[in-house]
């Protein structure tokens, strides 16, 4: 469904998000999975980010080393296929639930190696743990794990087994505005809606970095999602952590300070906005479902798609190769 403004896309998802929020506030332990929507995040060629970095470390821990750079390129595809073959899994190079389950080895205090680096990296990116990524599971790592488990409503034993892995990897990540390539805009007052899947966040950041190298200013970001997804005021989408609203570029490069414009405005820079869309697609090959923006020229070039109320912002929808997701959605499936 296109990103209409108004009623939530799914009352069921809203109820699940509320339930997850209550569990978070109360610190209740729900046993199997505190975050009701938690699922291993399917990752494949073209993705990037913390979840890719984690799977690269875990593949290495499973005996198939690959470069741990957070980019799912051809060498990672081959390493994943070798790992899948070794574990009698379909060797498609896509890390879905079955492959994640085989990768997610249990680690605890005293453990060491690439699997611990995967854990440390994920805790840093998703919870702000501030750990050294040294591959050593010491007391500081145990404390960070217990804090996450308590927040997620899991048994806070400091042992990272399948459920802790799944909830941690599913947990969204916050955009990093300190890089100097992005600026935070809040058109609907949703000041905390800067969270997305690790892949979506990394893909936005990579596109903004590449665009920033052109010297045409920062990329303004409106809403993504809440920390745990769910209904967000002013949107009928932005619930999955895979939608991002970005502002078009101005001729004075002041899109972060001089106010939002439409494609009809005299200050609209079509060439720069075209470059931004190109960088968005380049940063996530095969993982951009659609970019809604009503500039007829960019539409004619196949870069964007028309949709009502999208004259003044680009709505980027990312997608994943969904494998047995408990809540599959064709709108977000590549």
Buried (B, 14 or more C-beta within 10 A) or exposed (E): EBBEEEEBBBEEBBEBBEBBBEBBEEEEBBEEBBBBBBBBBBBBBBBBBBBBBBBBBBBBBBEBBBEBEBBBBEBBBBBBBBBBEEBEBEBBBBBBBBBBBBBBBEBBBEBEBBBBBBBBBBBBBBBEBEBEBEBBBBEBBBBBBBBBBBBBBBBBEBBBBBBBBBBBBBBBBBBBBEEEBBBEBEBBEBEEBBBBBBBBBBBBBBBBBBBBEEEBBBBBBBBBBBBBBBBBEBBBBBBBBBBBBBBBBBBEBEBBEEEBBBBEBEBBBBEBBBBBBBBBBEBBBBBBBBBBBBBEEBBEEEBBBEBEEBBBBBBBBBBBBBBEBEBEBEBBBB
